[in-house]
């Protein structure tokens, strides 16, 4: 079905443009007595009636808002370099007697339209629109010509008028599409007025694949107290999306304000908030979101407007003096994440020196130095003590017997299992954490970054 539809669509697009519309795109018809002109041209108006013929004096009055008047010898009025505001009715009089009216229409040929079609929701019709670069004249009309192509190779022609919106500055019209409809469409927009006409290029689309939602709305980026590298992100579905029947999946991207590269995460469905766990300390970040139908049908929305946020910064205690506040909030965020390479679409390369900038206070340095000296002295004492013990034992054994009282096979090493790392989960339970339970990776936070339940790969039996 899909291959047949694509083949039919390609064949139709390769056909001449005339085959795509019900009729040719022509200029609008005007009344026979109406004089049409382009801006800047010279126009000659002729007063109707036999009474105006000959060498008579004719008074002309413009019926527009300016109320201009002219007096001519003969029945002709010459207007030079006419403009759009010269459009209107021109009345000619002979001795205050109305002889007739001459309508003048000054208009600009329409520009070539650039048509685009989209659906913001699988439950609504398609919208085809065009945003002209300049405001069109009041006489400009737009008509959408199109064809429907189904699997039986039947072509249904249709024609729809498109209205101009002064608020949106665009021509738009609705193409009716039923839910679940997989029909192919080929459309073209004809724009015309009294002095010319133009047609757009052909636009082809399939009813389901053209679904493109609006960007997510109400994006909020906030810091989490006590988490110097975390940012909480929350958002809502766009108002034009009906989430009663169809869900959205989201893609999130973020970067430091000074960087041009984004880190991008594909988030799971039915999620409207998450936590960024690898933000740079004290650095403002730019965050954006976009959405797509949950099963990947259709297109990604445009990226939402940029929103900035800065992770939590520990307040400085001025009474501590130069040494600062010795109480530091431990940063255990990095160890509680799974490998992000499985979820990341593209990641920003960030030097490690930019991520870790914590400094060691003076009391901590003194304690560390004293501990090192004590450890070295203890090791020297133990080595000397053991050396004396081994020497005295060897002398006793040499005196009593020349053969050892035991065989080498009896020597069996005794291994003592010492935990290498404490469980991250038990450490986390020592302090409450009221943050959101899921991160931007869309996976649950593991209790420990290491697997200590199976030690066979460390010690052989």
C-alpha positions as CSV (number, residue, x, y, z in Angstrom):
1,X,0.0,0.0,0.0
2,X,2.7,2.5,0.9
3,X,4.8,1.6,-2.1
4,X,1.9,2.0,-4.4
5,X,0.9,5.3,-2.9
6,X,4.5,6.6,-3.2
7,X,4.6,5.6,-6.8
8,X,1.3,7.3,-7.6
9,X,2.4,10.4,-5.8
10,X,5.7,10.5,-7.6
11,X,4.0,10.1,-11.0
12,X,1.5,12.8,-10.2
13,X,4.2,15.2,-9.1
14,X,6.1,14.6,-12.4
15,X,3.0,15.5,-14.4
16,X,2.5,19.0,-15.7
17,X,1.1,21.6,-13.3
18,X,-2.1,21.9,-15.3
19,X,-3.0,18.3,-14.4
20,X,-3.0,19.2,-10.7
21,X,-5.8,21.8,-10.8
22,X,-9.3,21.9,-11.9
23,X,-8.8,25.0,-14.0
24,X,-6.1,27.4,-15.0
25,X,-5.1,30.1,-12.5
26,X,-6.3,33.3,-14.2
27,X,-6.7,37.0,-13.3
28,X,-10.0,38.0,-11.9
29,X,-12.6,39.4,-14.3
30,X,-13.7,43.0,-13.9
31,X,-16.6,45.0,-15.3
32,X,-16.3,46.0,-18.9
33,X,-16.3,49.8,-18.1
34,X,-13.6,49.5,-15.4
35,X,-10.1,50.9,-16.3
36,X,-7.3,48.8,-14.8
37,X,-3.7,49.9,-14.3
38,X,-0.5,49.2,-12.6
39,X,1.0,51.6,-10.1
40,X,3.2,54.3,-11.7
41,X,1.4,54.2,-15.1
42,X,-0.3,57.0,-17.0
43,X,-4.1,56.5,-17.3
44,X,-6.6,58.3,-19.6
45,X,-10.2,58.4,-18.5
46,X,-13.0,59.1,-21.1
47,X,-16.3,60.6,-20.0
48,X,-19.1,58.6,-21.6
49,X,-22.0,60.0,-23.5
50,X,-22.4,61.9,-26.8
51,X,-22.9,65.2,-24.9
52,X,-19.2,65.1,-23.8
53,X,-18.0,64.9,-27.3
54,X,-16.5,68.0,-28.9
55,X,-14.9,71.1,-27.5
56,X,-16.8,71.3,-24.3
57,X,-15.7,72.0,-20.7
58,X,-16.0,68.9,-18.5
59,X,-15.8,69.0,-14.7
60,X,-14.4,65.8,-13.0
61,X,-14.9,64.8,-9.4
62,X,-13.1,62.0,-7.6
63,X,-15.6,60.2,-5.4
64,X,-13.0,59.0,-2.9
65,X,-12.1,60.5,0.5
66,X,-9.9,63.2,-1.0
67,X,-12.6,64.9,-3.1
68,X,-10.3,66.0,-5.9
69,X,-11.6,68.0,-8.9
70,X,-10.4,68.8,-12.4
71,X,-11.6,70.8,-15.3
72,X,-10.8,69.7,-18.9
73,X,-11.4,70.8,-22.5
74,X,-12.9,67.7,-24.1
75,X,-14.1,64.4,-22.6
76,X,-10.7,63.0,-21.5
77,X,-8.9,63.2,-18.1
78,X,-5.2,62.4,-18.0
79,X,-3.8,60.9,-14.7
80,X,0.0,60.5,-14.4
81,X,1.8,58.1,-12.2
82,X,-1.3,56.7,-10.6
83,X,-1.0,54.9,-7.2
84,X,-3.1,52.4,-5.3
85,X,-5.0,55.2,-3.5
86,X,-6.2,56.5,-6.9
87,X,-8.6,53.6,-7.2
88,X,-12.2,54.7,-7.2
89,X,-15.0,56.2,-9.3
90,X,-14.4,59.4,-11.3
91,X,-17.6,61.4,-12.1
92,X,-17.8,63.8,-15.1
93,X,-20.2,66.7,-15.3
94,X,-21.3,69.1,-18.0
95,X,-22.9,72.3,-16.7
96,X,-23.5,70.6,-13.3
97,X,-25.2,67.8,-15.1
98,X,-23.8,64.3,-14.5
99,X,-22.8,62.6,-17.7
100,X,-21.4,59.4,-16.3
101,X,-19.0,57.5,-14.0
102,X,-15.6,56.0,-14.9
103,X,-14.3,53.3,-12.4
104,X,-10.5,53.1,-12.0
105,X,-8.7,50.1,-10.4
106,X,-5.0,50.4,-9.7
107,X,-3.6,47.1,-8.5
108,X,-0.3,45.2,-8.0
109,X,0.1,41.7,-9.5
110,X,0.3,39.1,-6.7
111,X,3.6,37.6,-5.7
112,X,4.3,33.9,-6.2
113,X,2.8,32.1,-3.1
114,X,4.8,29.6,-1.1
115,X,2.4,27.1,0.3
116,X,2.8,25.0,3.4
117,X,0.5,22.4,4.9
118,X,0.4,20.9,8.4
119,X,-1.7,19.1,11.0
120,X,-1.2,20.0,14.7
121,X,-3.2,17.0,15.9
122,X,-4.2,13.6,14.4
123,X,-7.8,14.5,15.2
124,X,-8.0,17.7,13.2
125,X,-8.0,18.7,9.5
126,X,-5.0,19.8,7.7
127,X,-4.3,23.5,7.3
128,X,-2.7,25.0,4.2
129,X,-1.5,28.6,4.4
130,X,0.7,31.2,2.8
131,X,2.2,34.3,4.4
132,X,2.7,37.0,1.8
133,X,5.6,39.4,2.3
134,X,3.5,42.4,1.5
135,X,-0.2,43.1,2.4
136,X,-2.2,42.0,-0.6
137,X,-4.7,44.4,-2.3
138,X,-8.4,44.2,-1.3
139,X,-9.3,42.5,-4.6
140,X,-6.8,39.6,-4.2
141,X,-8.3,36.2,-3.9
142,X,-6.8,32.8,-3.1
143,X,-8.1,29.3,-4.1
144,X,-6.6,26.0,-3.2
145,X,-6.8,23.3,-6.0
146,X,-6.0,19.7,-5.1
147,X,-6.3,16.0,-5.8
148,X,-6.8,13.0,-3.5
149,X,-5.1,9.8,-4.3
150,X,-6.2,6.5,-2.8
151,X,-5.1,2.9,-3.2
152,X,-7.5,2.2,-6.1
153,X,-5.7,4.9,-8.1
154,X,-8.8,7.0,-8.1
155,X,-8.3,10.8,-8.1
156,X,-10.8,13.1,-6.5
157,X,-10.5,16.8,-7.4
158,X,-11.4,19.5,-5.0
159,X,-11.3,23.3,-4.8
160,X,-11.3,25.4,-1.6
161,X,-11.4,29.1,-1.0
162,X,-8.7,30.5,1.3
163,X,-9.5,33.5,3.5
164,X,-7.0,36.3,4.4
165,X,-6.5,37.1,8.1
166,X,-5.4,40.6,8.9
167,X,-4.3,39.4,12.4
168,X,-2.2,36.5,11.2
169,X,-1.2,38.2,7.9
170,X,-1.8,35.0,5.9
171,X,-4.2,33.2,3.6
172,X,-5.3,29.8,5.0
173,X,-7.8,27.1,4.3
174,X,-8.8,23.8,5.8
175,X,-8.5,20.4,4.1
176,X,-10.8,17.9,5.7
177,X,-9.0,14.7,6.9
178,X,-10.6,12.0,8.9
179,X,-8.9,10.3,11.8
180,X,-6.6,7.5,10.7
181,X,-7.0,8.5,7.0
182,X,-3.9,7.5,4.9
183,X,-4.9,9.3,1.7
184,X,-2.3,11.2,-0.3
185,X,-3.0,14.8,-1.3
186,X,-1.4,17.1,-3.9
187,X,-2.4,20.7,-3.6
188,X,-1.5,24.1,-5.2
189,X,-2.5,27.6,-4.3
190,X,-3.7,30.1,-6.9
191,X,-3.6,33.8,-6.0
192,X,-5.1,36.3,-8.4
193,X,-6.5,39.8,-8.7
194,X,-7.6,42.1,-11.5
195,X,-4.2,42.6,-13.0
196,X,-2.6,39.2,-12.7
197,X,-2.3,35.7,-11.1
198,X,0.3,33.4,-9.7
199,X,0.3,29.7,-8.7
200,X,2.4,28.0,-6.0
201,X,4.6,24.9,-6.4
202,X,2.8,21.6,-5.8
203,X,2.7,20.4,-2.2
204,X,2.2,16.7,-1.6
205,X,1.5,15.1,1.8
206,X,0.2,12.0,3.4
207,X,-2.5,12.5,6.0
208,X,-0.8,10.8,8.9
209,X,2.9,11.7,8.3
210,X,2.2,15.4,8.1
211,X,1.2,15.6,11.8
212,X,3.4,18.3,13.4
213,X,2.4,19.5,16.9
214,X,3.1,22.9,18.4
215,X,6.2,23.2,20.7
216,X,5.7,22.3,24.4
217,X,4.5,25.3,26.5
218,X,5.1,26.7,30.0
219,X,8.7,25.4,30.1
220,X,10.2,26.1,33.6
221,X,13.9,25.5,34.6
222,X,14.6,25.8,38.4
223,X,17.4,24.9,40.8
224,X,17.1,22.1,43.5
225,X,18.4,23.1,47.0
226,X,21.4,21.2,48.0
227,X,22.1,19.9,44.5
228,X,24.9,22.1,42.9
229,X,24.8,20.2,39.6
230,X,21.0,19.5,39.2
231,X,18.4,21.4,37.3
232,X,14.7,20.6,37.4
233,X,12.8,21.0,34.1
234,X,9.0,21.0,33.8
235,X,6.6,21.7,30.9
236,X,3.1,21.1,29.5
237,X,1.6,19.8,26.3
238,X,0.7,22.5,23.7
239,X,-2.9,23.7,23.9
240,X,-3.5,22.5,20.3
241,X,-2.7,18.9,21.2
242,X,-5.5,16.6,22.4
243,X,-3.8,14.3,24.9
244,X,-7.0,12.3,25.6
245,X,-6.2,9.9,22.8
246,X,-2.7,10.6,21.7
247,X,0.4,11.1,23.8
248,X,3.6,13.0,23.0
249,X,7.2,12.0,23.4
250,X,9.7,14.7,24.0
251,X,13.3,15.6,23.2
252,X,15.2,17.9,25.6
253,X,18.4,19.7,24.8
254,X,20.5,22.0,27.0
255,X,23.9,23.7,27.0
256,X,25.9,26.3,29.0
257,X,25.1,29.8,27.8
258,X,28.7,30.2,26.5
259,X,28.6,26.9,24.5
260,X,27.2,26.4,21.0
261,X,26.9,22.6,21.4
262,X,23.8,21.0,22.9
263,X,23.4,17.8,24.9
264,X,20.2,16.1,23.7
265,X,18.1,13.5,25.5
266,X,15.1,11.5,24.2
267,X,12.6,11.3,27.0
268,X,10.0,8.6,27.6
269,X,6.3,9.1,27.0
270,X,4.0,10.4,29.8
271,X,6.7,12.5,31.3
272,X,6.4,16.2,31.9
273,X,9.3,16.9,34.2
274,X,12.8,15.6,34.7
275,X,16.1,16.4,36.3
276,X,19.4,17.4,34.6
277,X,22.1,15.8,36.8
278,X,25.3,16.9,34.9
279,X,24.9,20.7,34.8
280,X,28.0,22.8,35.4
281,X,28.3,24.3,38.9
282,X,27.2,28.0,39.1
283,X,26.8,28.2,35.3
284,X,23.6,29.4,33.6
285,X,22.2,26.9,31.1
286,X,19.9,27.2,28.1
287,X,17.1,24.5,27.9
288,X,14.7,23.7,25.1
289,X,12.1,21.0,24.3
290,X,10.3,19.7,21.3
291,X,7.6,17.0,20.9
292,X,6.3,14.3,18.5
293,X,3.5,11.8,18.5
294,X,4.3,9.0,20.9
295,X,4.7,6.3,18.2
296,X,6.9,8.5,16.0
297,X,4.2,9.3,13.5
298,X,4.6,12.6,11.8
299,X,7.2,15.3,12.5
300,X,9.0,16.8,15.4
301,X,7.6,20.2,16.5
302,X,9.8,23.3,16.4
303,X,12.0,23.8,19.5
304,X,10.3,25.7,22.3
305,X,11.6,29.2,23.1
306,X,14.9,29.2,25.1
307,X,14.6,29.2,28.9
308,X,17.6,29.6,31.1
309,X,18.4,28.4,34.6
310,X,21.3,28.1,37.0
311,X,21.9,25.2,39.5
312,X,21.8,25.8,43.2
313,X,24.8,27.7,44.6
314,X,25.8,27.1,48.2
315,X,25.5,30.4,50.2
316,X,28.7,31.8,51.5
317,X,29.2,32.3,55.3
318,X,30.9,35.7,55.7
319,X,31.7,35.1,59.4
320,X,34.0,32.2,58.6
321,X,36.7,34.6,57.3
322,X,39.3,33.5,54.8
323,X,38.9,29.8,55.6
324,X,35.2,29.9,54.5
325,X,32.6,27.5,55.6
326,X,34.1,24.1,56.3
327,X,30.8,22.4,55.9
328,X,30.5,21.2,52.4
329,X,27.5,19.5,50.8
330,X,28.7,16.2,49.4
331,X,28.2,15.7,45.6
332,X,27.1,12.2,45.0
333,X,25.2,12.8,41.8
334,X,27.8,11.4,39.4
335,X,27.8,7.9,40.9
336,X,24.1,7.4,40.8
337,X,23.6,7.5,37.0
338,X,23.6,4.8,34.4
339,X,25.7,5.0,31.3
340,X,24.1,7.9,29.4
341,X,25.5,6.8,26.1
342,X,22.5,4.5,25.6
343,X,20.1,7.4,25.6
344,X,22.0,10.4,24.3
345,X,21.5,11.5,20.8
346,X,24.5,13.8,20.9
347,X,26.5,14.9,23.8
348,X,28.6,18.0,24.5
349,X,32.3,17.5,25.1
350,X,33.1,19.3,28.4
351,X,36.6,19.3,30.0
352,X,36.7,17.7,33.4
353,X,38.5,20.7,34.9
354,X,35.4,22.8,34.2
355,X,33.1,20.5,36.0
356,X,35.1,20.0,39.2
357,X,36.4,23.2,40.7
358,X,36.1,22.6,44.4
359,X,39.0,23.5,46.6
360,X,40.4,21.9,49.7
361,X,40.3,24.0,52.9
362,X,43.4,24.4,55.2
363,X,42.1,22.3,58.1
364,X,41.5,19.4,55.8
365,X,45.0,19.6,54.4
366,X,46.5,19.6,57.9
367,X,44.5,16.5,58.9
368,X,45.4,14.7,55.8
369,X,49.2,15.4,56.3
370,X,49.1,14.3,59.9
371,X,47.3,11.1,58.9
372,X,49.9,10.3,56.2
373,X,52.8,10.8,58.6
374,X,51.2,8.6,61.3
375,X,50.5,5.9,58.7
376,X,54.1,5.8,57.6
377,X,55.4,5.5,61.2
378,X,53.0,2.7,61.9
379,X,54.1,0.8,58.8
380,X,57.8,1.1,59.8
381,X,57.0,-0.1,63.3
382,X,55.1,-3.2,62.1
383,X,57.9,-4.1,59.6
384,X,60.6,-4.0,62.3
385,X,58.5,-6.0,64.7
386,X,57.8,-8.7,62.2
387,X,61.4,-8.9,61.2
388,X,62.5,-9.6,64.8
389,X,59.8,-12.2,65.2
390,X,60.7,-14.1,62.0
391,X,64.4,-14.1,63.0
392,X,63.8,-15.6,66.4
393,X,61.4,-18.2,65.1
394,X,63.9,-19.3,62.4
395,X,66.6,-19.8,65.0
396,X,64.4,-22.0,67.2
397,X,63.3,-24.2,64.3
398,X,66.9,-24.7,63.1
399,X,67.8,-26.0,66.6
400,X,64.9,-28.4,67.1
401,X,64.6,-30.1,63.8
402,X,65.9,-29.8,60.3
403,X,62.6,-30.7,58.7
404,X,59.5,-28.7,58.9
405,X,56.6,-30.1,61.1
406,X,54.1,-29.5,58.4
407,X,53.8,-29.8,54.6
408,X,53.4,-27.1,52.1
409,X,50.0,-28.5,51.2
410,X,48.7,-27.7,54.6
411,X,49.3,-24.0,54.1
412,X,46.0,-22.5,53.0
413,X,45.5,-18.8,52.6
414,X,42.6,-17.3,54.5
415,X,40.8,-14.6,52.5
416,X,38.9,-11.9,54.2
417,X,36.2,-10.2,52.2
418,X,36.4,-6.5,52.8
419,X,33.8,-4.3,51.1
420,X,35.5,-2.0,48.6
421,X,32.7,0.6,48.6
422,X,29.8,1.3,50.8
423,X,26.4,1.0,49.3
424,X,25.2,4.2,47.7
425,X,21.7,3.4,48.7
426,X,22.5,3.0,52.4
427,X,24.3,6.3,52.4
428,X,21.5,8.0,50.6
429,X,19.0,6.8,53.2
430,X,20.9,8.7,55.9
431,X,19.5,11.9,54.5
432,X,16.1,12.6,53.0
433,X,15.7,13.6,49.4
434,X,12.5,15.1,48.2
435,X,13.5,15.6,44.6
436,X,11.7,14.0,41.6
437,X,12.3,10.3,41.4
438,X,13.1,10.2,37.6
439,X,15.9,12.0,35.7
440,X,16.1,13.2,32.1
441,X,17.4,9.8,31.1
442,X,14.0,8.4,31.8
443,X,15.4,5.5,34.0
444,X,15.0,4.9,37.7
445,X,17.9,5.9,39.9
446,X,20.0,2.8,40.7
447,X,20.7,2.1,44.4
448,X,24.4,1.5,43.7
449,X,26.7,2.1,40.7
450,X,28.5,-1.2,41.4
451,X,27.3,-4.8,41.5
452,X,28.5,-6.3,44.8
453,X,26.0,-9.1,44.9
454,X,28.2,-11.5,42.9
455,X,31.9,-11.5,44.0
456,X,32.9,-14.5,41.9
457,X,34.6,-12.3,39.4
458,X,36.8,-10.9,42.2
459,X,37.8,-14.1,44.1
460,X,38.1,-17.5,42.6
461,X,37.0,-20.5,44.7
